[in-house]
């Protein structure tokens, strides 16, 4: 099995627990989590992965949560000695939950950032279409891509996030995202695969107070699968809570993992 590309951050001090694996969300990358990973590596080794069809990891036609959970399982087995804590944001959070329900013996604790084990109705296909519409033959700088994306993506912060997946080389510009594959499975990505079972170890559902991704009515579905779930929200943060409130995010995660 091909292993996900990953960045390893050795523990800066004495290791207080198992390694922490970080799984990013849709259109993200391990690089997005660099500052968070460095801070969290004070007392533990941190492994930040590029999910399949993202950044420097392999491209594949399959992009199911079963596929992604298997990818994380392989990293924990090969890089972490078979046991780890796992933090997943959004899409990465769903993959982390599927792994926990399927093979919870590999995990000690789970942190799920702003996502629930439910199906959603919003699609991100419009962002894929916007990226596919960029004429890469005319792109020699990120500002060129930003100018083209602006016609379809008005939010400059969202454009900046998407452009992080753009590579500009002497041979030309290309998206590191496997846009065709992600577009083909978008309905699968926003859904919950219906994974059953129970993971009764500690789980922190950490949400942004301004986000609507995890609603109070979702708590029953969460507790049915994760009976030891704890809930915490970060004031002033939306769905990208780790980027919007990094200090508060790091403090909450570190406190949970250190307990």
Helices and strands as residue ranges (DSSP letters): E 6-9, E 20-23, G 30-33, H 34-40, E 46-49, H 65-79, E 84-89, H 91-103, G 104-106, E 107-113, H 125-132, G 136-138, H 142-149, H 156-163, E 166-169, E 172-175, H 179-184, H 186-190, E 203-208, G 216-218, H 219-225, E 229-234, H 241-244, H 246-258
